[in-house]
Amino acid sequence: MHSIKIIRPKLQLETSLKKYCLLATILFTFITPAKLFSQVDEDQLGTWYMYFWNTSIKDSRWGFQGDFQYRSWNAIDDFEQRILRGGLTYTLPETDIKLTMGYADFLSGVFGNDDSTSWEHRIYQEALIPKKIGNRFYFTHRFRFEQRFIGNQNFRTRYRYNLFLNIPLNNTSIESGTVYLAFYNEVFFNGQSNIGNGKSVGFFDRNWAYAALGYAINKQFKVQLGIMHHTTPDWSKNQMQFSVHHSF
């Protein structure tokens, strides 16, 4: 009789622990996908060349913005991706918060000697929320929601959050002749795990961590040269980035 009373709580505890361990395993598997074998050369420096533009419609709160990007797995000749993107913007009254709805067209290549490509069409909505702290720290929060139409895959969505920070060095604002530091970190999360054809992805999609030196040529043009560390569940890689930022 006494031995039964002692063993029963132990059995209940072991059963509970097994249930919690099983639940934790399921959650961990969902959030963190298994690392797959990748043929991407993680030691090879990739290059991204980018042109960003934005403009306002006269003195209204409406405008347009977009970008063109060419990405290579190496210096220039191993095609990674071409991006064309544009959107309609609206700045909320009495704020600097800018909302955008737009469309993007992607053509993506494969690492190495394989010349095959795949396409993606994307609709997106985003909010840019700037915040200045002190005299020199210019933060911007960007929230973006994407609806993705990818060749030979199910319809997918993705959530992105980017925190930008610009720090002017020789002025208190980024004006003509200003040298500045530019940083950002953007994290991506998938909205669905099943992407079709028996394939699935995890909740975490990728992360971009970036640091650069920038120069404001004038009120309309800024240039940046920096390094971005690109991390996915399957590989991580450094990318050199050269970007032109054009306001008109």
N, C-alpha and C positions, 0 to 999 in steps of 0.2 A: 504493500500500500504506500509506504513512504517513498520507495524508489520511483513509483509511477508519478507522484506529485512533483518530484524533482526533475524528471526527464521531460514532462509535458511542456513546461515553459521554454526549455532549451529547443524542443522541436518547433514550437511556435516562433521563436526568435529566428531560427535557421530558415524557416519558411518565409518569414517577412524579409529577411536579408536577401534571399534569393529573388524575391519579387522586385525589391528595390534595385538590385544589381541588373536584373533583366530589363527593367524600365530605363535605367541609366544607359545601358548598352544600346537600346533602341534609339534613344534620344541622341546619343553621341554619334551613332551611325548615320542618323538623318542629317545632323548638322555638319559633321566632318566626314566627307566621302573618302573612300579608300584611295590611297595614292596609286595612280596607274603608271605603268612604264611609259616614259616619254622619250622621244628621239630628239627633242629640242636641245641644242647645245647651250647649256646654262652659263658657260664661261664666255660665250661669244657676245660682244657688245652690239645690240641692235640700234637702229636709228629711226627716229620719227621726225618728219618735217611737217610743220603745221602753220596754217594761216587762219586766224580768227578775225572776224569782222562784226561790227554792229553799227547801226545807224538809227536815227529817229526820223519820224515823219514830221518835218517842219518843227513847230513848237508843241506838238501834241504829246500825249503819253504813250502813243503807239510807235512801234518801230520794228526793225528786223535784225536778226543776228544769225550767224552761221559759221561754218568752218570747212576747210579742205585739208585733208591729212593724207600723207603718203608714209607708210611704215615698211621698214625692211628688217628682216631677221639679222642682217649684218650691216655693213657700211651702206650699201645701196642696191646690190644686184639680186638679192634673194627676197623677192616680193612677199611681204606679210599681209598688208591691208591697204586699201584705198577707201577714204570716207568722204562723202559729200553730204553736208547737213545744213539745214536752214529752218528758221522758225519766225513766227510772228510774236512780238513782245508787247507787254503792257505794264507800265509802272503804276502801282497803286497810288491814289491821291494822298498827298501829304506824307509820303514815305519814299524811301529809295528801294523798296522791294519790287523786283522785276519778275513778272510771270511770263513764261514762254510755252507755246505749243508749236511743235514742228515735226519735220520728217527727215529721215536720214537713209542714205543708200550706201551699202557696204559691199565691197568685193574683197574676199580673203583668200590668201594663198597658203601653201603648206611649206613647212620648214624643209630645207634641203633641195635636192635636184628635182623633186616632183613639181611639175608646172600646173597641176590641177588647181581649180579655184572653186569657191562657193559663194553664194550671194545671200544677202540679208536686207530686208526692208524693215524700217523701224519708225514707229510713231512715238513721240515722247512729250511729256509735260514736265516743266521744271519751275522752281522758285529760287531766285537769288536774293539772299538777305545779307546786306553789308553791315559791318559794325566796326567802328573805329575805337581803339582803346589807347589812351594816352595821345602823344603827339605823332607817333611814327608807326603804330601797329594797325594795319588795315586788314581786318578779317572779313571773309565772305563765306557764308554757308550756302551750299547748293544742294537742293533736294531734287532728284529726278526720278520719274516713273516712266518705264519704257514698255511698249508693246512690240514684240519681236516676231517677225515673219521670216523664218530661216528655211532655206532649201532642204527638203527631205526631213523636216522635223515638225513636231507639233507646234501650234501657237504657244508662245511663251511670254512671260512678263519678268521684269527685273527692277529692283529698287537700288538706287545709288545715293550715297551721301558723300559730299566733298567739302573739306574745310580748307580754304585758301588763306594764306598769310603773306602780305607784301610789306617789306620794311625798307623805306627809303633811307639811304646812307648820307647823302650830301644835301638833302633838303628834308623838310618836314612833310612834304606831299610829293606825289609822283607827277612832276611837271617836266618841261623841256630841260634836257641835260641832267636828269636825275639818274643816278646809279642806285639800284635797289636789289634786295634779296627777295626771292620768290620761293614759297614753299606750298605744298598741298599734300593732303592724304585723302584718297577716295577709296571707299569700300563698296563692294557690289554684292547684292543678295538676290538669289533666284526666287521667283514667285511660284514655280512648279518644279517638281522633281522628275516627273515622267516626260521625256522629250520625244518619244516615239521610237518605233523600230526596236523596241526592247531595251532602249538606253535610258539612263537616268543621270541626274546631276544632284549634288548636294545643295544645301541652303546657301553656304558661302560660295561665291563665284570667283572673286579675285580682289586684290588690293593694289593700289598704286601709291607709292611714296616718292615724293619729288622734291628736289632742291635745285635752285638755279640762280644765276646772276642775270639781272635785267638792266636795260638801259632805255630811257625815254628819249627818243630822237626829237620828238616835238609833241604837240597836243594830240596828234592823230596816230602816231606810230610808236610802238614799243617793241623791243626784241628781247628774247630770253634764250639763254643757253644753259642747259642743265642735264641732270641725270635723274632718271626715274627707275625705281626698283619695282618690278612687276612680279607679283606673287599670285599663283593659281594653286588649286589642289594638286596639280600634276607637276608643276615646275616653277622655278623662279629665275628671273633674268634681269640684267641691267639694260636700260635703253637710254641712249643719248637723245636729247630732244632739242631741236631748234625751232622756235616759234616766233611768228610775227603777229602782233595784235594791232588791229586797225579800227579806229573809230572815225566816223565821218557823218 
